[in-house]
Amino acid sequence: MPEQPGKNAIEVRGVRKVFGAGEAAVAALDTVSVSIRENEFFTLLGPSGCGKTTLLRLIAGFDYPSAGEILLHGDDIALLPPFKRPVNTVFQSYALFPHMTVAENIGFGLEMLRKPKAEIKARVAEMLKLVRMEHLASRRTSQISGGQQQRVALARALAPQPKVLLLDEPLSALDYKLRKEMQIELKRLQNQTGITFIFVTHDQEEALTMSDRIAVMSAGKILQVGSPWDIYDKPADRFVADFIGETNFLTASIAGIENGKARATLKSGATIAASVADGFQPKSEATVVVRPEHAKLVKGKAELSGTVENIVYFGTDTHIHVRLDGSNDLFIVRQQNARNADCGFETGDKAGIAIGDDAAQVLRD
Amino acid sequence: MAKSFSIRHQPGFTTIAAVCFVALYMPIIVLVVYAFNEAPSTSEWGGFSLKWFQSASQNAQVIDATLRSFQIAAIAATLATIAATMAALATTRTPPYPGLTFKYAMINQPLMVPEIVTGVALLIFFSRIKIFTGYSGLGYLIAAHTAFCIPFAYLPIRARLENMDLSLERAAADLYATPWQAFRRVTLPLLWPGILAGLMLAFVISLDDVVITEFVKSGGQDTLPTYMLGQIRRGITPEINAISTAFLLLSVVIVTLFFFVSRKRD
């Protein structure tokens, strides 16, 4: 994925948010800095309590930072009330006005901006078309389904053409199938409108499928910012590697760091090529991660060896759990399934694990 | 397995319930029945007649007291509802802080302080003001009624606000509504059933008050309840029954409306 250093829509600079005071003070955001580019689909990903929603609320203006700046196209908006920010929000609960129709909900923002009636009418019609809800324009919001409410919430937030759209876990209330549909719908809307989306989720799969870039957060800090590929293939630290997808952790000694590549000598004695995370400090032992699908189970000798302990069939692929010789750790290999063929191994088999070039990543911690 | 406990199957339940209902409703039923008595007695039946309703409706004092009651109740209930709405907003649209419970207690003070104490206190307080200003109009009664109606208006409004999703107001602010616009376009329309319920409850409470009114009123400021109290001292005719019956009907209608309004969702 080529890096395109475009203009920044939002710049968060050294933002802290402390709740409570004195002994009971808790830093929900611990000096966070991040730049979000124009027209990108940017995701804040992390477990609950990591500070992602707090950051979103600070950008929306529902709360104010204890320290730091939030720039929107270069202007500090950190202390503006929400109704003075050209930023709109899609709420987790949708927060549709129950006493208004679908069309009235969508037109609300434009009405507050004192747009002419004709313009509001045209824009509402356009928005209804965009989210495919023309036929339900005069319904009450209590008379439509959850998925339809979701679309109305999106249309309502997009109608005033905000500079940035904030989405606070908007898909979490939908069932699996509808969620998948809405993920595609959201991507389509973002492409069509060209508006910067900042999306908050705890669902790593959702983040990987939808985002241009992802910021992984934990305990009030941003741990890594990058494309889905970067985050998945080149995790910077243990939390990121563990939170996103499945991973094998190995201990190795690192030598010959050059251009972000190094030689990692594993406990088995084998040496593999590995990419090195930014900020890695040379030390005697480091952690190396290998994704289960980037390793291959072979008969005979390879970089690692062990005994097959468990074979789990998943339909599209099979997970083979291997107890490593020497270290006694478990290593998982994921193997694509073929029709009319089993994985080629049985529980108790001795096997080698081949780790190709560029399959391993050295973590910074 | 033992049968689950049911209060209805305990010995004596039916008897106690029957005694309670008779004690509650029998006097009212008797009162209503004798409102239609032909004879000028509240204990001896002399045949069916509507004459007491007719005489009450033509009694200048009754008409005067009724109009005064409605005037005071309408003004006091409106003022109390406005104050209660503001109090409810101020006590629910804020994160809890030390002293909030104390404020609840302050607002609900009229529910806890004995009416007779408030009545005596107001009598002394207002008499000073009367001497000072020379004013002796309905203002004192309206002020007193407004004060004790506030908690009755406050409770349904606060209940409604507490059930309202806070993110609705946030969404309005997010969509460029100023705090006043957000209140007028989102909070107020959704709060309306609570406000209406509070208004009706306050109206009935004001209409019904005797103790504080008796202490605060100046000469010639009888409300319907204090007029009735005065009449009873002189001996009862079925006219009092007729007035009570009409009063009862009105209260039942308003309380029923209150019930439907406060039960309505969205």
Interface residues (C-beta under 8 A of the other chain):
Chain A: A60 G61 F62 P81 P82 F83 V87 N88 T89 F91 S93 A95 L96 F97 P98 H99 F108 G109 M112 L113 S142 R156 A157 P160
Chain B: D165 S167 L168 R170 A171 A172 A173 D174 L175 Y176 A177 T178 Q181 A182 R185 V186 P189 L190 D266
